Amino acid sequence: MNGLLRKIRNHSAKVGIIGAGYVGLPLAVEFAQAGFSTTCFDVDPEKVDTINRGRSHIKDIKGVAVKRLKAQKLLRATTDFDGLADMDTISICVPTPLRKTKDPDISYVVAAVEEIQSRFDSGKLVVLESTTYPGTTDEILLPMLEEDGLVCGKDFFLAFSPERVDPGNKQWNTHNTPKIIGGVTETCTKVACTLYAEAVQQVIPMTTARSAEMVKLLENTYRAVNIGLANETALMCERLGIDVWEVIDAAATKPFGYMPFYPGPGLGGHCIPVDPHYLSWKLRSLNYTARFIELAGEINSSMPRVVTERIIDLLNDVHKSIRGSRILILGVAYKRDVSDLRESPALDVIGNLEQRGAIIAYNDPFVPSIELGGLQLNSVELTPKALKSADVVLILADHSKYDYDEIVRHAKVVFDTRNATRKVRKGRTKIALL
């Protein structure tokens, strides 16, 4: 342990990051900026080539930072996992999606650990950052890494530290967001905290890896449940003839006891639609039903269908059928001002509308093209002609680049699922809200 701690403190430790995506690259940049020789390992040659050319494929990471760190020989990327043998610390930042059955898919984590295992020796620190269910570090990683006789906490160190990346957030990033760290042993926690404290502003030690795994799930389950409540409130207000956005804004004026959450066309991104199901799945294996989680999931996953039905109603109001109607969708990314399509509700909405015979076009300044099944779409230019020719203009992501006054002026009907038109809709009757 002392040898590794010494390397960490004098920044001679070689840091490896498996996965160079939304989580891995920002983390690698932080370690490199702290003075560590940092290597990203990824199976995608395009990502690797981009980093090695001194560029960034992640919007939140400036290319100039990657270029500078590359020139200083502090940051590199490779598809050759043999380099793991030379690393002193290895952080795993790979996807943990859900299967179609809503069960956890940790195959990417297992594959990463297999790459480590085949090149593993004593003195290394391994940290899992990929979101997963409580027990993964103890039950999956630990037996694999101890298989050849090494003892955790003595011969090597193992911890869990949940990623807390929020794509597009200009205030909070990898460096200034507090880092939760829980080791398999007390010594593991100490070593992992020592490493991360060199690269981020604040580390928060936990007593166990399981506790650290639970933190991330609680954070995103909290959001999913409250968004589910906001979505159900929107459905209730629609039936009561009440503007849900006015109600939420008014409730938010209370200085205590209330935090505003907002309805929308569905949940997107890797975390909120996925993480609660990891917790729910784990609890089902313990003969416990997480009723809040499952109810919120049911409500949130129904929102793309609700949006589709509302569009059908809007068309019926003007004596049009959904079949053959032109729907122009604004924003297909899962949230404002990002290019991330992971779990985007727009994909479900497009699929629903296309199945019913609608003619779909979309504009998104961050997403030039999408492929959905056999459907290939390219972002169209947002012109007055495009707006006027659409039977319904559907706002699914409220990008700040949009001129909403211009959109409302030229559109026949606007269905706004994000309250994006709030500043321009006064006196206008052709805007429908979720």
Secondary structure, 3 states (H helix, E strand, C coil): CHHHHHHHHCCCCEEEEECCCCCHHHHHHHHHHCCCEEEEECCCHHHHHHHHCCCCCCCCCCHHHHHHHHHCCCEEEECCHHHHHHCCEEEECCCCCECCCCCECCHHHHHHHHHHHCCCCCCCEEEECCCCCCCHHHHHHHHHHCCCCCCECCCEEEEECCCCCCCCCCCCCCCCCCEEEEECCHHHHHHHHHHHHCCCCCEEEECCHHHHHHHHHHHHHHHHHHHHHHHHHHHHHHHHCCCHHHHHHHHCCCCCCCCCCCCCCCCCCCCCCCHHHHHHHHHHCCCCCCHHHHHHHHHHHHHHHHHHHHHHHHHHHCCCCCCCCEEEEECCCCCCCCCCCCCCHHHHHHHHHHHCCCEEEEECCCCCEEEECCEEEECCCCCHHHHHHCCEEEECCCCCCCCHHHHHHHCCCEEECCCCCCCCCCCCCCEEEC
